[in-house]
Amino acid sequence: MSDKPKIMIGSVDVTEHVGAMYDALITSMDWGSGFLHDDEIDALLIIGELAGFDVPEDARRQHPKLIDGWIAEAKAKAEALKADQHTDR
């Protein structure tokens, strides 16, 4: 069983499809080209990190917001939600 989270829309697992779109964007990016705004890049990289997809090192270097706390905060919230759901059973 994979440790990677599943991306669900309703009861449908769309992880593979989101991964394919993520890979297409990541591999076509010229980091720093201006194709995407910083907040769009941060959102893309945050989704990639949280979903367990590969996040390029050059993207991490050029977009440090990904590293300075947002991921840690989001993971903490997800763990708290998971714990709440577990205790509700």
C-alpha positions as CSV (number, residue, x, y, z in Angstrom):
1,M,0.0,0.0,0.0
2,S,1.3,3.4,-0.9
3,D,2.0,6.1,1.7
4,K,1.0,8.8,-0.8
5,P,-2.3,10.4,-0.2
6,K,-5.1,9.9,-2.7
7,I,-6.7,12.8,-4.4
8,M,-10.5,12.2,-4.4
9,I,-13.3,14.0,-6.1
10,G,-16.4,12.7,-4.4
11,S,-15.8,8.9,-4.4
12,V,-13.5,8.9,-7.5
13,D,-9.8,8.6,-7.1
14,V,-8.2,11.1,-9.5
15,T,-4.7,10.9,-8.2
16,E,-3.2,9.6,-11.5
17,H,-5.0,12.2,-13.5
18,V,-3.9,15.1,-11.3
19,G,-0.4,13.6,-11.3
20,A,-0.3,13.6,-15.1
21,M,-1.4,17.2,-15.2
22,Y,1.2,18.2,-12.5
23,D,3.9,16.4,-14.5
24,A,3.0,18.1,-17.7
25,L,3.2,21.5,-16.0
26,I,6.3,20.8,-14.1
27,T,8.3,19.4,-17.0
28,S,7.2,22.2,-19.3
29,M,8.1,25.0,-16.9
30,D,11.0,27.4,-17.4
31,W,11.3,28.4,-13.8
32,G,11.4,32.2,-13.5
33,S,10.1,32.7,-17.1
34,G,6.9,34.5,-15.8
35,F,4.6,32.0,-17.4
36,L,2.9,31.5,-14.0
37,H,2.8,34.1,-11.2
38,D,4.5,33.3,-7.9
39,D,1.2,32.5,-6.1
40,E,0.2,30.1,-8.9
41,I,3.6,28.4,-8.8
42,D,3.4,28.2,-5.0
43,A,0.0,26.6,-5.3
44,L,1.3,24.1,-7.9
45,L,4.3,23.2,-5.8
46,I,2.3,22.9,-2.6
47,I,-0.2,20.5,-4.2
48,G,2.8,18.5,-5.6
49,E,4.4,18.3,-2.2
50,L,1.2,17.4,-0.3
51,A,0.3,14.8,-2.9
52,G,3.8,13.2,-2.8
53,F,4.7,14.2,-6.3
54,D,8.3,15.1,-7.2
55,V,9.0,18.8,-6.7
56,P,12.1,20.0,-8.7
57,E,14.9,21.4,-6.6
58,D,15.3,24.5,-8.8
59,A,11.6,25.2,-8.1
60,R,12.1,24.8,-4.4
61,R,15.1,27.2,-4.5
62,Q,13.3,29.9,-6.5
63,H,10.1,29.6,-4.5
64,P,11.1,29.4,-0.8
65,K,7.5,30.1,0.4
66,L,7.0,26.4,-0.2
67,I,9.5,25.6,2.4
68,D,9.0,28.4,5.0
69,G,6.1,26.9,6.9
70,W,3.2,26.6,4.6
71,I,3.7,22.8,4.0
72,A,4.3,22.2,7.7
73,E,1.2,24.1,8.6
74,A,-0.9,22.3,6.0
75,K,0.4,18.9,7.1
76,A,-0.3,19.7,10.7
77,K,-3.9,20.6,9.8
78,A,-4.3,17.4,7.8
79,E,-3.0,15.3,10.7
80,A,-5.3,17.0,13.1
81,L,-8.3,16.4,10.8
82,K,-7.2,12.8,10.3
83,A,-7.0,12.4,14.1
84,D,-10.4,14.0,14.6
85,Q,-11.9,11.7,11.9
86,H,-10.3,8.7,13.6
87,T,-11.7,9.6,17.1
88,D,-15.2,10.1,15.6
89,R,-15.5,6.5,14.7
